[in-house]
Amino acid sequence: MSTSPERDFESFEEARSTKAADFFTDKFAIARAPGRLDVMGGIADYSGSLVAEMPIAQATVAGAQVGGTENGAVHVRSLNAESEHFEEDVILPAELFINPVSMLRWAKDAPKSQFWAAYVAGSVGILRAEGLWPRGVGAKILVRSDVPLGAGVSSSAAIEVATMRALCAAHGISLDGLTLARLCQRVENEIVDAPCGIMDQVTSAMGEQGELLLLLCQPAVVQGTLKIPAGWRVFGIDSGVKHSVAGHGYTDVRVAAFMGAKILADTSGEGFGGYLCNVPPERYREICPDGLPESMSGSEFIKKHGGILDTVTRVDPNGTYAVRAATEHAIFEMRRVTEFVELLKNGDDASMAVAGSRMQTSHASYSRCGLGSAETDLLADLALTSDGVVGAKITGGGSGGTVCVLCRAETEEAVIQSLVEQYSEQTGIIPRVIRGTSPGAFATEPVYGNP
């Protein structure tokens, strides 16, 4: 398995084609960044949960050159755009990079075939907003990714991290992993208008091969890494149902969680350190013995509690939100992930069985929030009837995407074969298997090339 940005880049057949060879006109930097498998934590990241994330083998490779375009434009090219029915080349004029709002407006109006470029060129916009990229200087950026799009394994973060790392290397900008991840999250939040948390970008930047990254999302405290116990494996099965964190389902659940946090704060007079996941389940039950309202209209919430303490979403007065399910998911997920990590540290059979049950409870909670799907439910059910499997859950933002499976190592091959066959037979969809792991972007230094 290749983990070097240079080997990854040169291994692509397209990199030896005219599409790549004629693109750069001066020295360029190359960086790689992997996607991630959300083992536990998922949508509770924006509420401050502990999460456990595995960097996967599939990665994005990006090459970046400073300048080389007319009038400070940014020219982006994707070597696998055609397979996704996107435009291969997109050129964004310099005036779009005045501030992130200008880029957001472009992204909102861009045809679907060009929208992908916002994830790439957005890094120039954020570096410019931070005063790290010179005014009027453009860039050329070439990307190639084998992280599946819409599968819930963070293809967007891989693109953002690889691009940001390559741009920084090309221009001599020095950033630590957490800072780079934060800037990549800004690309997603401010330019792509997707209200994601930070776990994807941190894992893509700072993950370690073969280990779970333990990240407390308050806002981003890396607590170390944890190996999956000997004799056990995690892998993903992509349902083939595409997921997007920009979708209304994900956004509405996020808004509902922040609504619940505000109601609990107003009711108790406590701030909980600014994060919903700091509310222990026992304290939640004391504050709301009968639980929060199952649903609440946006207008009613605004009238009683004002706005929410979220910088990237707002309450729609005309919307209706499942406040109880979203709030309880965050509160109880924090407990589930904390217990899951301790159980994996124990690593004995009994502990692993309980750890798997925590995954199953998390999966059910996603469905209560409205972020499940028939296909991912089917995959999880099929997995749990397989020998050696102790846990299976939907991952990331939910609403399709990938199911993470925890099983005994000796049964992994048989489980995968059985899942693929049964799922294909029942749905007509051949699922993609997400297995293997690789290091995050900061585990390898960028490399440089000349045209």
N, C-alpha and C positions, 0 to 999 in steps of 0.2 A: 504494500500500500504506500503510495507516494504522499509525503507530507511536506516536501520542499516546494516553495512557491515557484522556483525555477523549473523543477521537474514537472510540477503540475501544469505550468503554462506551456512548456515545450511538448508535453505529452498530447496536447490537443491537436488533432489533425489540422484544424483550422488555423492554428498558430503558424503553420508552415505555408499557408495559402496566401494569395494576394490580399485577401481581406485584412489580414494582420500585418503582413510584410510592408504594405504600402501605407499603413495608417500613421505610424509615428515618424516624425521628421527630425527628432533630436533624442537625447538621452531620456530614458523612461525608467520608472521604478515598478516592480512587480510585487504584489502581496497576495496572500491567500487567507481565507477565513471560512470556517465550517458552519454548517447549520447545527441545530441542536435537537435532541430528543428530550421533551419535557417529561421527566419521570414522576415528579411530584411538585405541586405548587401552582402551576398554571396561572389561571386568571386571578389568583389572589396576590400576584406580585404587586399590582398597583395599589393594593390595600396594605402593603408592608409585610407580606408573609416571608417566611423562610422558603426557599425553593431548592430543588435538587435536579440539576440539569446535566445531560451528557452531550458533549460535542460529538457530532457524527462524522462518518468518513467523507460524506459528500460535502463539497466545498465550492466556493466562488473564488476565482482568480481574477485580479484586476491589474491592469497596467495603466500608469498615468504619466503624462508629460506636461510640464509647465509650458504654457504658451503654445505656439504652433498653429494658432487660428487667427482669422482676421478680426480686427476690432474687438478683441477681448472676449470673443464667443467661447462657449464650451461645447465641444464636439464629443458625443458619446457614441460608441459602437458596441453592439452585442453580437458575439460570435454564435449564439444560439437563438437569436431573435426569430429567425425564420420558422423554427420548429414550434414556436409559441404564437405564430401569426402576428408578430410585432414588426414594426419598421426597424430595419437593421441599424440605420444611422439617424441620429437626431441631433440637430445643432440648435443650441439655445443662445440667443443674443445676449450681449453683455448687460443690457439694461434690466434683464430679469434678476440679476444678482445684486441689485441695490439693497434689498432686504428680503428676509424669508417670506414676507407677505406677497411680494411680487411673484415669487416662485410658486407659492400656494395658489395664487390666481391662475398662473399658467397651467399648473397641474389640474385644477378643477375644470378648465376649459379644453385641455388637450384631448385629442382623439385617443381612444383606447389603445390604438397601436403605438402611440408615443408615450403613454403614461409611465411606462417602465423607466423612462429616462429620469424621472423625478427622483427615484431612489439613488441614482448614480450622481447626477449633476447636483443634487441637493447637498452633497458633501462640500462642494465648492461654495455654495451659498452660505452654509453654516460657518465654514472656516472664515469666509469674508465677514460675516456678522460678528465673529469673535475677534476680528482684527488680525487674523493669522494669514490671510490670503490677500495679496496686494490688489488694490483697486485697479480695474481695467485690464488685469492679466487673466487670460483665458486658460484653457486646459484641453488636452485630448485624453480621453479615458476609454479603454477597451476592456470589456468584461466577458467572462465565460463562466457559466455556473452549471454544476450538475446537482445542485440542491433542488429537489422537485418543488415547483411553484404550487401554492395553494394546498400543500399537504400538511400544514401545521408544524413544520420542522424548521421554520424561521429562515426561509429563503431570502426574505427582505433584509434581515439583520446581517446575513452573510454577505450580501451585496454591499450594504452600507459599510460594514467594517473593513472588507477587503478594499473598497474604493477609498475610504478615508485613510487607511494605513498607507496605500500606494501614493496618494496625493501628498501626505505628510512626508513620506520618504523622498518624493521627487522634489519637494520644495525645502527640505531640511527643517521641517517642523517636528519638534520633539514633544510627544504626549505620552503620558502613562496610560495603562489599559483602561482604568476607570474613567478617565477624562475623555479618551477617545470614544468609549462606549456611550458616555453621556451625550457627546456631540452627535453620534449616530442616532440616538434616540430622538434628538431634536429634529433630525432629518425626517424621521417617521411622523413625529407629532406635529411639527410646524409646517412642513412642506408637503408631505404625502397626506396629511390630515388623518392619520391612523392613531388612535389613542392608546398605543401599547405601553406596557411597563418597560422596565429596563433589563429584565433578566435575559432576553434573547441576545442583546448586544453585548452584555458582559460575558455571557457564555461563549459567544463567537470570538470575542477578543481574548479572553483569559482562561478558557477551559483547558483542562489537561487530558491528554489521551488516556482513555480507559478508566476515567474517574468521574464521579459526580461532582460538579461544582456546587458548593453550598453557599448560597447567597441570601443574605437578609436584606430585603428590598426596602431599607429605611435610611436613605434612599438606595444605597448600594454598598453593603458591607460584606466582603468575601470572607467567609468563615472557614475556608479551607476546602479540601476535597476529600472524597470518600470512595474507596474502591467497592465495587460490587463484590460481595463475599465469594470466595473460591467455591466453584461448583454451581454458580448461578449466573444467569445472563439476563440482560434486558435487550429488547429489540422493538422495532416499530413495524406496524402494518398499515400502509396508507389505504384508506377506504376508497379512494378515487373520487370522493366528494370534496370539492374545493372549498377551502375556508379562507376568510379574509377578516383581519381585525378591524378593517374599516367598515364592516357590515353593521347594520343597525342592531342586530341581536347582541353582538359583543359590546357595542357602545351603550346600549340600553342597560345591560347588566352592570357595566361599570358605573353608569350614572346612578343606578339603583343602590349599589353598594355605598357610594358616597352619600346618597340620601340617608341611608340607614345610619351611617357614621354620624351625620349631623343630628339626626333625631336622638341617638344615644347620648351624644355630647350635650345637647340641649336639655335632655331629661335628667341626666346625672350631674351636670355641671362639671364634668371631667373632660379633659382634652385627649387623654390616652396617647400622649406623645405625638399626636397628629396622624396616627395610623390605626385603622379599624382593626387590624390583626393584633393589636396590643390589648384588645378587650378579651379577657379570658372567658371561656364559655360559662363558667360559674357566675362571673360578674354580669354577663349579658342576661342570664336568667334572673338575677336579682333586680336589674334595672327594668326588665320587661318580663314579668312572670308569665304573661300570656303571649309573649312574642311580639314582634313588630307587626304592623299591618301587612297582610299578604300582598296587597297592592295599594298604590296611591297615585292619584293623578298629579301631574306636574303642577297644575294650578293650585291644588290644595296644599302641596308641599311648600311652594313658594309663599303662599299666604301665611302658613304657620311657622316656617323655618327659614325663609329667605333663600339664598343660594347655597351651593355646595362648595366645599374647599378642594376643588379640582381645577387644575390650570388648563386642561385640554378638552373638557366636556362641559356641557351645561344642561340644566333641566329644561325640557321642552314643556311649556305650559299645557300644550295639547296632547301630551303623551301620557301613557299609563305605565307604571313601573312595578315590577315584582320585587318590592323592597325586602320582604322577609327572606326569600330564598337567596337573593344576592348577598345580603348582609350576613346571613348565617353561613353561607358558603365560605366567606373570607374568615370569619371567626373560627369555625371548626376546621378549616383547611390548615390554618396555622398549627393547631394542635395535632392534626393528622400528620403533617410533614415532620414536625418535631419528633413525634413518636416513631415515624417511619425511619428517620435517620438513626435513632437510637437502636431500633430493632436490627437494622443492617449492621451496625457496629457489633451487635451480639453475634449475628450470623448463623446461629444454630437453626435447625429445622423448624422448631416451634416458633422462634422469632420471625423467621422468613414467612411462615404461614400468616402470622398476624400482620406483618408488613404488607402482604398481598391483600389482606382484607381492608387495609387502609386505602389502598388503591381503588378497590371496588366501591368503597363508600364515597370516595372522591368522584368517581365516575357517576354514581347515582345523583350526587349533588349537582353536577353539571346539568343533568337532565332537569332537575327541579328549577334550575335557573333559566331553562329554555335553550341551553346550548348543546344539547345532545343531538343525535340524528339516528334514524333507523339503521343506517349502515354501520355506524360505529358501535351501536348497541349490539348488532348482530356479531360483529367481530369480537367484541368483549365476551359475549355469551359463548361463542364458539371456542374462544381461547380457554375459558374457565372450565370447559368440559374436556380439555385435553390433559393427558397425563403429564405431570410435572409442572403445570402452570399453577401459580398461587395468586397472581394478581393481573388485572388488565384494566386500563382506563383510557378514556379519551384524553387528548393532550392539548397544550397550548390554548388557543382561543376557542376551541370547540367548534360546534356546528359543522361537523364533518372532519376532514383531515385524518390524522394518524392515531392509532391506538397503540399504547405502550404495553408490552407484555413482560412480565417477570416470571422466569421459569428456570427449572434445573438445566444445567448445561448439557447433560447427557440426552435430554429430550428435545433440545432446541430444534434440531434439523427436522425431526418428525413433526413437531408442533407446527413449524413454518409450512411444511409441505401440506399438512392436513388443513391448516387455515386457508392457504391459497386455493386448494382444491374445493373445499366446502363453500367458501365465500364466492368463488367464481361460479360455481354451480347454482347458487341461490340468487345471485344478483346479476350475473352476466358481466361483472367487472373483474378484471384480473388485477389483484392488488399488488402494489409495489412493496417490497420488503426493505425496511430501513435498518441495516445492521452494520456493525463496524464502527470504529471511532477514530478520531484524529485530533491533534492538538489545536488549540486556539491560535489566533493570528499572532499573538505576542510570543509564542513558543519558537517561532522562526523569524529570522531577520529578513526584511525585504531584500530583493536582489535587483540588479540593474542591467539594462540592455541598451543597445544602440541599434538604430535601423540599418 
